[in-house]
Amino acid sequence: MSRWQHWVIALSGIWLLVSHLVLRYAEFQSGVLWNTWVVGVAIILVSAGRFIAEIPEPTQDIVHAALGLWLMVSPWVLGFASHPTARNNSLVIGLVVAMTALWAMLVETDLRKSMSDWMHQHHVFR
């Protein structure tokens, strides 16, 4: 996590784990709570994946962008769009995660080379 973008994304994941306590929307609907916990843990695990499972940065960025997009649509998919606090938290954090991940992908100067190196190291081309 040498790039600042990865730190922002990891902190967003941690925020998702505690946001229901700070914003006090846990009593609204358990689906909202589960969504924030699962996505928060997923963001943190993917952020740590570079060190644990040698997940290459481009793959992390793609997964983080997908998780951010999920956060942005989840209020309507899971039916909590009418609760402004939970909806806005999901939208803002989803936007932060998705845009930061996309920014990190754009900053990655040699995206194809790093993916190719990872595939060769893990014998994907055998």
N, C-alpha and C positions, 0 to 999 in steps of 0.2 A: 504494500500500500504506500508506495513512495509518492505517488501523485496526490495532490490535494483533493482531486475529484473522488478518489476512493475513500478518503476520510469523511467527506461530506455525505457520501452514500452510506457508509457504515454508521455514522451518527444519526442519519435518518432512520435506519433500521432500529437503532436503540430507542429513538424517540417513539417509534411505533409501539414498542413494548410498554412504554410508560404513559403514552399520551392519554389513554382512557382514564388514568388516575388524575392527571393534571387538568384535563378538559371535562372530566366528570360525565362521560357518556356511557359508561359501562352498564348502567341500569337500563339503557334504551333497548338494546337487542343483543342477544348473545352472538348472533352471526357477525355483527360488527366487531365485537371483541375478538372472536376467533380469527376473523380476517386480518385484523391488525397484528395479532400475535404471530400467525403463520407467516404472513408476508414479512414482518419484522425479523423473525428468526431466519427466514430464507435469505433476506438481504445480508444479514450478518454472516451466515454460513458461506454464501457465495463470495463475500468480501474476504473471508478468511481462507477460502478455497485455494487461493494462490499459494499459501504456505502449507496447507494441509494436504491437498491432492494435486498440487502443481497445475491448477487450472490456469490457462493462459489469460492474460488481461483482456484480449478481445472477446473471449467467451464470457468472461465476467461482465463486461460492459453490455453485451447483448442480453444476458439474463437479467441484469439490473434494469435495462430499458424495458424489457417485457414486464417485469414486476412493477415498475413505475406506471406503465400503461394499464396494468390490471388495477392498480390502486385508483386510477382516474375513472375507470368504468365501473368499478365494484359497487359504488353507491346505488347505481341503477340496476345492476344485475342482482345484487343481494337485497335490494328493497329498502335501503336506508337513506335515499336521496332527500326525503322529506325532513330529516333531522340535520339541521344546518351545521352544527358543530362537528358531528362525525363525518358528514359529507365534505365539508371544507377541509378538514384535516386530511382526509384521504386524497382529495384533489391536490392540495398544496404539496404534500409529501410525495405523491405520485409524480407530479410535475417536476419537483426538485430532483427526484431519483432518475426519472427518464431523461430529462434534459442534461443532467450532469453526466450520466452514462454515455449519452450521445456525444457530448462534448469530449469526454475522455477518448471515445473511439476516433473522433476527428483529430485529436491531438496525437494519437498514436501514429508516429511517422511511417512505420513500416508494418502495417497491419497484415499484409499478405505474407511477408517473410516470417513474422512471429507465429502465425497460424501454421505455416508450412513447417517451420522448425519443430513445433510441438507435435504435429502429425508424424513427422519422421522419427522423433524421439520415442513416441508411443507406438510405433510400428503400424500406423494406420494404413500405409501404402503397401503393406505386404500382400 
